[in-house]
Amino acid sequence: MSDAPRIRATIGRTAAGLALAALLLGLAAAHEIPPAKRRSGFDQMAPETRAMQADDTANPGMLWVQDGAELFSRPPSPGAPACTACHTEASLRGTAARYPAWDEGAGRPVDLEGRIDLCRTRHQGAAPLPREGHDLLALTAYLGHLARGQPLAPPTDPRLAPARDEGRRLFETPMGQLGFSCAACHDALWGRRLGAATIPQGHPTGYPLYRLEWQDLGALERRLRNCLTGMRAKPFTPGSAEVVALTLYLMQRAAPLPVETPAVRP
């Protein structure tokens, strides 16, 4: 008999946890953010952080943009063509707003980092750059900066539909030991507080971006890894099909917000 209150309390806590999880999932499904209500995380930042992003002389991410512009015009090795042999800034303006996209040769969707590496291997005879390494971040930031201010416009190519659907599934599925989903926070609870921080809608408008917490520039997959680790879930492999699928869905979910690269975040 003495164990009965403890057993009832345990059952009650379990039932409450299941009810909370069901509530969060229901809220996420019911509160998908319509285009007219989509907001960049820029809107929720402190005035001094917004000022840092808006001023190119104060924005730390511009250091990577400058390095990317230099890499863009420099051959990766003697005798190899530079990116400028095929592309101009004008021809690439807005490109970052339209990725991930379908690659004919690979027969699959690729993100912007993947496109850069495919160009290197196919047309420059160069090795792929390490994911999240300085040079790939710099080139991606440079291309993102060329698209700054343009609305995100993910392709409508029907071949992308399976990957986009998979990205949505990953966004809405509870993961890890805590059993949270991305949607439970960023669709259902955005604008509320998590500790001292305001929960953003989680739109990838500014990547690669400079995060003050990191004191570094980072790609979207770095942020995804941080979130998954916080949920006590296994992070995705960098550049994996899961990363590309989730990025594809997030770009659609954020459209038509403008590109901010390189954004600054707390």
SERO-4910 file (N, C-alpha, C, O; in steps of 0.05 Angstrom, whole numbers):
BEGIN
 pado doro    nc1    nc2    nc3   cac1   cac2   cac3    cc1    cc2    cc3    oc1    oc2    oc3
  Met    A     16    -24      0      0      0      0     17     25      0     10     46    -12
  Ser    A     40     23     14     57     47     16     68     56    -11     75     79    -15
  Asp    A     69     38    -30     79     45    -57     58     58    -74     64     70    -95
  Ala    A     33     56    -67     11     66    -84     14     95    -91     11    102   -114
  Pro    A     18    113    -71     20    142    -78     43    148    -97     41    164   -115
  Arg    A     66    134    -93     89    138   -110     82    129   -139     90    142   -158
  Ile    A     69    106   -141     62     96   -168     42    115   -182     45    121   -206
  Arg    A     22    125   -166      3    143   -178     17    169   -187     10    180   -208
  Ala    A     36    179   -171     51    203   -178     67    199   -204     68    216   -221
  Thr    A     80    175   -206     95    169   -230     78    168   -255     84    179   -276
  Ile    A     54    155   -252     36    153   -274     26    181   -282     23    188   -305
  Gly    A     21    198   -261     12    225   -267     32    241   -282     25    256   -300
  Arg    A     58    239   -273     79    254   -287     82    244   -316     85    260   -334
  Thr    A     80    218   -320     83    207   -347     60    217   -365     64    225   -388
  Ala    A     36    216   -353     12    225   -369     14    254   -375      7    263   -397
  Ala    A     24    270   -356     27    299   -361     47    304   -383     44    321   -399
  Gly    A     70    289   -382     90    292   -403     79    285   -430     85    299   -450
  Leu    A     64    263   -432     52    255   -458     32    276   -467     31    282   -491
  Ala    A     17    287   -448     -3    307   -456     11    332   -466      2    344   -485
  Leu    A     33    340   -453     48    364   -462     59    359   -489     58    377   -507
  Ala    A     71    335   -494     82    329   -520     60    330   -542     64    341   -563
  Ala    A     37    319   -535     15    319   -555      6    348   -560     -1    355   -583
  Leu    A      5    364   -539     -3    392   -542     16    407   -560      8    422   -578
  Leu    A     43    403   -555     63    417   -572     60    408   -601     62    425   -619
  Leu    A     56    382   -605     54    373   -633     29    385   -646     29    392   -669
  Gly    A      7    386   -630    -17    397   -641    -14    427   -648    -24    436   -668
  Leu    A     -1    441   -630      4    470   -635     21    474   -659     15    492   -675
  Ala    A     42    457   -663     59    460   -686     44    456   -711     48    470   -731
  Ala    A     27    435   -712     12    430   -736     -8    452   -742    -14    458   -765
  Ala    A    -19    464   -720    -40    484   -724    -29    512   -729    -44    529   -739
  His    A     -4    517   -724      7    543   -725     29    546   -745     48    561   -741
  Glu    A     28    532   -767     47    536   -788     45    566   -797     23    576   -802
  Ile    A     68    579   -799     68    608   -802     61    616   -831     76    608   -849
  Pro    A     40    631   -835     33    639   -862     53    660   -872     65    674   -856
  Pro    A     56    663   -899     76    682   -910     74    710   -899     95    723   -893
  Ala    A     50    720   -895     47    748   -886     57    752   -857     62    775   -849
  Lys    A     60    730   -841     68    733   -814     97    723   -809    106    722   -786
  Arg    A    111    717   -830    139    708   -827    157    731   -820    156    752   -832
  Arg    A    174    726   -800    192    748   -790    220    737   -787    225    715   -778
  Ser    A    239    753   -795    267    747   -792    274    749   -762    262    765   -748
  Gly    A    294    734   -754    305    737   -727    317    764   -722    320    772   -699
  Phe    A    323    779   -744    334    806   -741    315    824   -725    323    841   -710
  Asp    A    288    819   -729    268    836   -716    268    833   -686    258    851   -672
  Gln    A    279    811   -676    278    805   -647    304    812   -633    306    808   -608
  Met    A    324    822   -647    350    827   -635    350    854   -622    334    872   -627
  Ala    A    370    857   -604    375    883   -591    383    904   -612    396    896   -632
  Pro    A    377    929   -607    384    950   -627    414    950   -634    420    955   -657
  Glu    A    431    945   -615    460    946   -621    468    923   -639    487    926   -655
  Thr    A    455    900   -637    462    877   -654    451    882   -682    464    875   -702
  Arg    A    427    894   -684    416    901   -710    434    921   -724    439    920   -748
  Ala    A    445    941   -708    462    961   -720    488    948   -730    499    956   -750
  Met    A    499    928   -715    523    914   -724    519    900   -751    536    901   -768
  Gln    A    496    887   -754    490    874   -779    487    894   -802    497    889   -824
  Ala    A    474    916   -797    468    935   -818    492    951   -828    492    962   -850
  Asp    A    513    953   -812    536    969   -818    558    950   -828    570    935   -812
  Asp    A    564    951   -854    585    932   -865    612    937   -853    629    919   -854
  Thr    A    617    960   -843    643    965   -830    645    953   -802    667    951   -791
  Ala    A    622    947   -790    621    935   -763    613    906   -763    617    892   -743
  Asn    A    602    896   -785    593    869   -787    617    850   -790    630    851   -811
  Pro    A    623    832   -771    646    815   -772    645    795   -796    665    787   -806
  Gly    A    620    788   -805    617    770   -827    628    780   -853    634    764   -871
  Met    A    632    806   -855    642    818   -880    671    810   -884    681    811   -907
  Leu    A    686    802   -863    713    792   -867    713    767   -884    731    763   -901
  Trp    A    694    749   -880    691    725   -896    682    731   -924    691    719   -943
  Val    A    665    751   -927    656    759   -954    680    769   -970    682    762   -994
  Gln    A    697    785   -958    720    795   -972    739    772   -980    750    772  -1002
  Asp    A    743    753   -962    759    730   -969    746    714   -991    760    704  -1009
  Gly    A    720    711   -991    706    697  -1012    709    710  -1039    712    697  -1059
  Ala    A    708    737  -1040    712    751  -1065    740    746  -1076    743    744  -1100
  Glu    A    760    745  -1058    787    739  -1067    790    711  -1078    803    706  -1098
  Leu    A    777    692  -1064    778    664  -1073    764    660  -1099    772    645  -1116
  Phe    A    742    675  -1103    727    674  -1127    743    682  -1152    739    671  -1174
  Ser    A    761    701  -1148    777    711  -1171    804    698  -1174    819    704  -1192
  Arg    A    810    679  -1155    837    667  -1156    835    637  -1164    819    623  -1153
  Pro    A    851    629  -1184    851    600  -1191    858    583  -1167    876    590  -1151
  Pro    A    845    560  -1164    852    543  -1141    879    530  -1142    890    521  -1122
  Ser    A    890    529  -1166    917    518  -1171    928    529  -1197    913    538  -1214
  Pro    A    955    529  -1201    966    539  -1226    954    524  -1250    954    500  -1251
  Gly    A    946    539  -1269    935    528  -1294    905    522  -1293    893    517  -1314
  Ala    A    893    523  -1270    865    518  -1267    850    545  -1271    860    566  -1264
  Pro    A    825    544  -1281    810    569  -1284    799    578  -1257    793    563  -1239
  Ala    A    797    605  -1254    784    616  -1231    754    615  -1236    744    611  -1258
  Cys    A    739    620  -1215    709    622  -1218    702    643  -1238    682    640  -1252
  Thr    A    717    665  -1239    711    687  -1257    714    680  -1286    706    695  -1304
  Ala    A    726    657  -1292    728    648  -1320    701    641  -1332    697    643  -1356
  Cys    A    682    633  -1314    655    626  -1323    634    645  -1313    613    649  -1326
  His    A    639    658  -1290    618    673  -1276    626    702  -1272    650    708  -1270
  Thr    A    606    719  -1271    610    747  -1262    592    751  -1237    574    735  -1232
  Glu    A    598    773  -1223    580    779  -1200    552    782  -1209    533    773  -1196
  Ala    A    548    795  -1232    521    800  -1242    506    774  -1248    482    771  -1243
  Ser    A    521    754  -1259    508    729  -1266    501    712  -1242    483    695  -1243
  Leu    A    513    718  -1219    508    702  -1195    491    717  -1175    485    706  -1153
  Arg    A    484    741  -1181    468    757  -1162    440    743  -1159    425    740  -1178
  Gly    A    434    736  -1135    409    723  -1129    410    692  -1129    391    679  -1121
  Thr    A    433    681  -1137    436    652  -1138    431    640  -1111    417    619  -1109
  Ala    A    442    651  -1090    440    640  -1063    411    639  -1053    404    622  -1036
  Ala    A    394    655  -1064    365    655  -1056    350    632  -1069    327    627  -1062
  Arg    A    363    618  -1088    349    596  -1102    361    569  -1097    359    551  -1114
  Tyr    A    375    565  -1075    386    539  -1067    375    530  -1041    368    547  -1024
  Pro    A    373    504  -1037    382    481  -1054    367    479  -1080    344    488  -1083
  Ala    A    380    466  -1100    369    462  -1126    377    434  -1136    394    421  -1125
  Trp    A    363    426  -1158    369    400  -1170    394    401  -1187    398    420  -1202
  Asp    A    411    381  -1183    435    379  -1200    432    356  -1219    429    333  -1211
  Glu    A    434    362  -1245    430    341  -1265    451    319  -1264    444    296  -1265
  Gly    A    476    327  -1261    498    308  -1261    497    289  -1237    501    265  -1240
  Ala    A    491    300  -1214    489    284  -1190    463    269  -1187    461    249  -1173
  Gly    A    442    280  -1201    416    267  -1199    403    270  -1172    389    252  -1163
  Arg    A    408    293  -1158    397    297  -1131    398    327  -1125    411    342  -1139
  Pro    A    384    335  -1104    386    363  -1095    413    368  -1082    425    351  -1069
  Val    A    423    392  -1086    448    401  -1073    444    428  -1061    429    444  -1072
  Asp    A    457    433  -1039    456    460  -1027    478    477  -1039    493    468  -1057
  Leu    A    479    502  -1030    499    520  -1043    527    511  -1039    544    514  -1057
  Glu    A    533    501  -1015    560    490  -1010    566    467  -1029    588    465  -1039
  Gly    A    546    449  -1033    550    427  -1051    554    436  -1080    570    424  -1094
  Arg    A    541    458  -1088    544    468  -1115    573    479  -1118    585    475  -1139
  Ile    A    583    493  -1098    610    503  -1100    630    481  -1103    648    482  -1120
  Asp    A    627    459  -1088    645    437  -1090    643    422  -1116    663    412  -1127
  Leu    A    618    420  -1127    615    407  -1153    629    423  -1175    640    412  -1193
  Cys    A    627    450  -1173    641    467  -1193    671    463  -1191    685    462  -1211
  Arg    A    681    460  -1166    710    456  -1163    719    430  -1175    739    429  -1190
  Thr    A    705    409  -1170    713    383  -1179    709    379  -1209    725    367  -1223
  Arg    A    687    391  -1220    680    387  -1248    696    406  -1267    704    398  -1289
  His    A    699    430  -1258    709    451  -1277    736    462  -1270    749    475  -1286
  Gln    A    745    457  -1245    771    469  -1237    792    448  -1230    815    454  -1224
  Gly    A    784    423  -1231    803    401  -1224    813    403  -1196    836    396  -1191
  Ala    A    797    414  -1178    805    418  -1150    789    399  -1132    768    390  -1139
  Ala    A    801    395  -1108    788    378  -1089    765    393  -1075    766    417  -1073
  Pro    A    745    379  -1065    724    392  -1050    735    406  -1025    755    397  -1014
  Leu    A    723    427  -1017    731    441   -993    717    429   -969    694    420   -971
  Pro    A    730    428   -946    717    417   -922    692    432   -915    692    457   -914
  Arg    A    671    418   -908    646    430   -899    652    446   -873    665    436   -855
  Glu    A    643    470   -873    647    488   -850    676    498   -847    682    511   -828
  Gly    A    693    491   -867    720    503   -867    719    532   -875    699    541   -887
  His    A    741    546   -870    741    575   -875    735    582   -904    719    600   -910
  Asp    A    748    568   -923    745    576   -951    717    571   -962    707    587   -977
  Leu    A    705    549   -954    678    543   -963    658    563   -951    640    572   -964
  Leu    A    662    569   -925    645    590   -912    649    617   -926    629    631   -930
  Ala    A    673    623   -934    679    649   -946    665    651   -974    653    671   -980
  Leu    A    668    630   -990    655    630  -1016    625    631  -1014    611    645  -1029
  Thr    A    614    616   -995    585    616   -991    575    643   -981    554    653   -990
  Ala    A    590    655   -963    583    682   -953    584    703   -976    567    720   -977
  Tyr    A    604    700   -993    607    719  -1016    582    716  -1034    571    737  -1042
  Leu    A    575    692  -1041    551    688  -1058    526    697  -1044    508    708  -1057
  Gly    A    524    691  -1018    500    700  -1003    498    731  -1003    477    742  -1005
  His    A    521    744  -1000    522    773   -999    513    785  -1026    501    806  -1027
  Leu    A    520    771  -1048    511    780  -1074    480    780  -1077    469    794  -1092
  Ala    A    467    762  -1061    438    760  -1062    425    776  -1040    400    776  -1038
  Arg    A    440    791  -1024    428    805  -1001    406    824  -1010    409    839  -1029
  Gly    A    383    822   -997    360    839  -1003    341    827  -1022    318    836  -1025
  Gln    A    349    805  -1035    330    792  -1054    314    771  -1039    323    759  -1020
  Pro    A    289    767  -1047    272    748  -1033    280    719  -1037    289    712  -1059
  Leu    A    278    703  -1016    283    675  -1020    263    663  -1040    239    669  -1037
  Ala    A    272    648  -1059    255    638  -1080    264    610  -1087    275    605  -1109
  Pro    A    258    590  -1070    267    563  -1075    254    553  -1101    231    560  -1107
  Pro    A    268    536  -1116    258    527  -1142    232    511  -1139    227    498  -1118
  Thr    A    215    512  -1160    190    496  -1160    194    470  -1175    174    456  -1179
  Asp    A    219    463  -1182    225    438  -1196    211    414  -1182    217    410  -1158
  Pro    A    194    400  -1196    180    377  -1182    199    355  -1173    191    340  -1156
  Arg    A    223    354  -1184    242    333  -1175    251    338  -1146    262    321  -1133
  Leu    A    247    363  -1136    255    370  -1109    233    362  -1089    239    362  -1065
  Ala    A    209    355  -1098    187    351  -1079    193    329  -1059    187    333  -1035
  Pro    A    204    306  -1066    209    286  -1045    228    295  -1023    224    290  -1000
  Ala    A    249    310  -1031    268    320  -1011    255    341   -994    259    342   -970
  Arg    A    239    358  -1006    225    379   -991    206    367   -971    204    376   -948
  Asp    A    191    346   -979    173    332   -961    188    319   -938    179    319   -916
  Glu    A    212    308   -945    228    296   -924    238    317   -904    239    312   -880
  Gly    A    245    340   -915    253    362   -897    231    371   -878    236    376   -855
  Arg    A    207    372   -889    184    379   -872    180    358   -850    175    364   -827
  Arg    A    182    332   -858    179    311   -839    200    313   -816    193    310   -793
  Leu    A    224    319   -824    245    322   -804    240    346   -785    245    344   -761
  Phe    A    229    367   -796    223    391   -781    201    386   -761    201    397   -739
  Glu    A    182    369   -768    158    365   -751    160    340   -733    143    337   -716
  Thr    A    181    324   -736    183    299   -721    198    303   -695    220    314   -695
  Pro    A    186    294   -672    201    295   -647    227    279   -648    227    257   -660
  Met    A    248    289   -637    274    276   -639    287    276   -612    281    292   -594
  Gly    A    306    257   -608    323    257   -585    310    248   -559    286    242   -559
  Gln    A    325    249   -538    316    241   -512    294    259   -501    278    251   -485
  Leu    A    295    284   -510    275    303   -499    249    302   -515    228    313   -506
  Gly    A    249    290   -539    225    287   -554    213    313   -565    189    315   -568
  Phe    A    230    332   -571    221    357   -583    223    356   -613    239    341   -624
  Ser    A    208    372   -627    211    376   -656    219    405   -661    215    422   -643
  Cys    A    230    411   -684    235    438   -692    210    455   -691    209    478   -682
  Ala    A    188    443   -702    163    458   -705    151    465   -678    138    485   -675
  Ala    A    156    448   -657    144    453   -631    153    479   -619    138    492   -604
  Cys    A    177    487   -626    188    513   -617    183    535   -638    171    556   -631
  His    A    192    531   -662    194    553   -681    168    558   -697    165    580   -708
  Asp    A    149    539   -697    122    545   -708    103    552   -686     88    572   -688
  Ala    A    103    537   -664     82    540   -644     88    561   -622     70    573   -612
  Leu    A    114    564   -616    120    580   -593    138    604   -599    149    617   -581
  Trp    A    141    611   -624    158    634   -631    148    659   -618    123    664   -615
  Gly    A    167    676   -610    160    701   -596    159    698   -566    159    719   -552
  Arg    A    157    674   -556    157    670   -527    186    667   -517    205    669   -533
  Arg    A    189    663   -492    216    663   -480    225    635   -474    209    619   -464
  Leu    A    250    630   -479    264    606   -470    287    615   -453    308    622   -464
  Gly    A    284    615   -427    304    627   -410    304    657   -415    284    671   -413
  Ala    A    328    668   -421    331    696   -426    327    703   -455    327    727   -463
  Ala    A    324    683   -472    324    688   -501    295    686   -512    279    671   -502
  Thr    A    290    702   -533    265    701   -547    266    679   -568    286    677   -583
  Ile    A    246    662   -570    246    640   -590    240    652   -617    219    665   -621
  Pro    A    258    649   -637    253    660   -663    237    641   -680    232    618   -672
  Gln    A    228    650   -703    215    632   -722    234    612   -735    226    592   -746
  Gly    A    260    619   -734    280    600   -743    283    599   -774    287    578   -785
  His    A    282    623   -786    286    624   -815    315    627   -823    329    642   -810
  Pro    A    324    613   -844    353    613   -851    359    636   -871    371    631   -892
  Thr    A    352    661   -864    355    683   -883    383    694   -884    390    708   -904
  Gly    A    400    688   -864    425    702   -863    450    685   -864    472    695   -859
  Tyr    A    447    659   -870    470    641   -869    487    643   -894    477    647   -916
  Pro    A    514    639   -890    528    637   -865    526    663   -849    525    685   -861
  Leu    A    524    661   -823    521    684   -806    541    684   -784    553    664   -776
  Tyr    A    546    708   -773    564    711   -751    548    711   -725    531    728   -721
  Arg    A    553    691   -708    539    689   -682    558    698   -660    580    688   -657
  Leu    A    549    718   -644    565    728   -623    572    707   -603    594    707   -591
  Glu    A    554    688   -598    560    666   -580    584    649   -590    600    639   -574
  Trp    A    586    646   -616    608    630   -628    633    647   -631    655    636   -631
  Gln    A    630    673   -634    653    690   -642    664    680   -668    689    679   -672
  Asp    A    647    673   -687    655    659   -711    632    660   -731    609    664   -723
  Leu    A    639    656   -756    619    652   -777    612    623   -778    629    606   -776
  Gly    A    586    617   -783    578    589   -784    556    585   -804    540    603   -810
  Ala    A    555    560   -816    535    553   -835    509    544   -821    509    539   -797
  Leu    A    488    541   -836    463    532   -825    466    505   -812    454    500   -791
  Glu    A    482    487   -824    484    460   -812    497    461   -784    493    443   -768
  Arg    A    513    481   -779    524    484   -752    502    491   -732    502    480   -710
  Arg    A    484    508   -741    462    515   -723    444    491   -719    434    486   -697
  Leu    A    439    475   -740    423    451   -738    436    432   -718    422    419   -702
  Arg    A    462    429   -720    476    411   -701    473    421   -672    469    404   -655
  Asn    A    475    447   -668    471    457   -641    443    451   -630    440    443   -607
  Cys    A    423    455   -647    395    449   -639    391    420   -633    379    413   -612
  Leu    A    401    402   -650    397    374   -646    412    364   -621    402    348   -606
  Thr    A    436    375   -616    450    369   -592    435    377   -567    434    363   -547
  Gly    A    423    401   -568    407    411   -546    382    394   -541    373    392   -518
  Met    A    372    381   -562    349    363   -560    358    335   -552    342    316   -549
  Arg    A    384    331   -549    396    305   -543    390    285   -565    384    262   -560
  Ala    A    392    295   -590    388    278   -613    415    276   -628    432    293   -625
  Lys    A    417    256   -645    442    252   -660    443    272   -683    424    273   -699
  Pro    A    463    289   -685    465    308   -706    468    295   -734    478    272   -736
  Phe    A    459    309   -754    462    299   -782    491    301   -790    506    319   -781
  Thr    A    499    283   -808    526    285   -820    528    310   -837    509    314   -853
  Pro    A    549    326   -835    551    350   -852    548    343   -882    561    325   -892
  Gly    A    532    358   -896    528    355   -924    510    331   -932    508    324   -955
  Ser    A    498    318   -912    482    294   -917    456    301   -931    448    324   -933
  Ala    A    442    280   -940    416    284   -953    397    296   -934    379    312   -942
  Glu    A    399    289   -908    381    301   -888    385    331   -885    366    346   -883
  Val    A    410    340   -885    416    368   -883    405    383   -907    393    404   -904
  Val    A    409    372   -931    399    385   -955    368    386   -956    357    407   -963
  Ala    A    355    364   -948    326    363   -947    315    383   -927    296    397   -934
  Leu    A    326    385   -904    316    403   -884    321    432   -892    304    450   -888
  Thr    A    344    437   -905    350    464   -915    330    472   -937    320    495   -937
  Leu    A    324    453   -954    304    458   -975    277    466   -964    265    485   -973
  Tyr    A    268    451   -944    242    458   -932    243    484   -917    225    500   -919
  Leu    A    265    490   -903    267    515   -888    268    539   -907    257    560   -900
  Met    A    280    536   -930    280    558   -950    252    563   -960    244    586   -962
  Gln    A    237    542   -965    209    546   -973    193    558   -951    176    576   -956
  Arg    A    197    549   -926    183    559   -903    188    589   -898    171    603   -888
  Ala    A    212    598   -906    220    626   -901    212    645   -924    210    669   -919
  Ala    A    208    634   -947    202    651   -970    176    667   -965    157    656   -954
  Pro    A    175    692   -973    193    708   -990    210    727   -973    216    749   -983
  Leu    A    219    720   -949    236    738   -934    262    744   -949    270    727   -965
  Pro    A    274    767   -946    298    773   -961    323    761   -949    325    756   -925
  Val    A    343    756   -966    369    746   -957    383    768   -941    382    791   -949
  Glu    A    396    760   -919    410    779   -902    440    774   -901    454    789   -887
  Thr    A    450    755   -914    478    746   -911    498    768   -915    496    784   -934
  Pro    A    518    771   -897    521    755   -872    506    768   -849    511    791   -842
  Ala    A    487    753   -838    472    763   -815    489    762   -790    510    749   -790
  Val    A    481    776   -770    493    775   -743    471    766   -724    448    777   -725
  Arg    A    477    748   -706    458    738   -687    472    737   -659    496    735   -658
  Pro    A    456    737   -637    468    737   -611    484    712   -606    495    708   -584
***
